[in-house]
Amino acid sequence: MAFLRIVRFTADPAEAEQVLARREDLITAVRARFPGLTETRLARLDEHTWLDSWRWDSQATLESAVAAAHDLPETGPAFALVKDATSQEGEIVDER
């Protein structure tokens, strides 16, 4: 079954373009190492708050990627712009 990791975070509105660019770099690096990342979506909830969802092909791939995230050089710059990050993971049980 597919799994979803959702990260809610805040960022300075003046850094929105950098958030997007660094997120793109991170996604590219993660996909190169973990092909099980099948989809990403980013929503801006308000001027400061973002919701980022990453869909994975399995829980095992998601867990491997999360455990190895600190090894990717793109992780530090991407998260340097992020504040108050919280994450949740769950199995996708229904899609319509």
N, C-alpha and C positions, 0 to 999 in steps of 0.2 A: 504494500500500500504506500501511497505517496504521503509525505509529511510536509508540514508548513512551519517555518520559523518566522515569527513576526517580531520586529524590533520597533519599539516606539522611542523616539528621541526628540530632543530639541536642538536647534541650531540658530545661530545669529542670522537674521534675514539678509544681512549684508554679505554673508558667505554662501548664499544659496547656490550660486553658480559653481563654487568650489566643491560644495557638498555633492552636487551632481557629477562633476568631473571625477572626483576621487572615488565616488561610488562606482562609476563606470569602470575605472581602472581595477578596483577590487573585484568586481563581478568578472571581468576578463581573466584575472589571475586565478580566481576560484574555479571558474569553468575549465581552465587549462589543466588544473590539478585534480578537480573533482567533476567529471562529466555528468554526475547525477543531479546537478543544479539545472532544473528544467525550465524555470520561469522566475522572473522577479517583477515586482510591482512596487512603486513608491507613490505614496499619497501625501500631500501636504494638507494637514488638518486645519491649520491656521498659520499665521505669519511665522510662528516659531516651532510648531510641532509637526512632526513627520511620522508616518507609519510605513515601514518597509517590510514587505513579505517576500520570502524566498521559498519556492517550492522545490522539494527534493524527491527523488525517485524512491528513497527508502530511509528509514530511521538510521540505519547503519551508515549510509553515506553522509547524512546530516551530521551525525555525531562525530564522524571522522573529520569532516571539514571544520566543525567548531573546535575540535581538539587541536587541529593543526593551524588554525587561523593566525596564531601569533608568529608562525614561521614565514608567513607571506609578507614581503616588504611593503605591500600596498595597504596592509591592515592599519598600521600606525598612522599614516597620513589621513586615511579615511576617518578613523575614529578621533583624530585630534580636533576635528570640528564639531564633534557630537557631544552633547551634554545630557545628563539624566536618562541614559539609555536603559531600557528594560526589555527583556525578551521573553517570549513564550513559544513553546513548540507543541504541535499536536498532529494527530493523524487525520487526514482528510477522509471523512466517512461518507460524504454525499456531495455530488456536484450536479447541477442542472442547468 
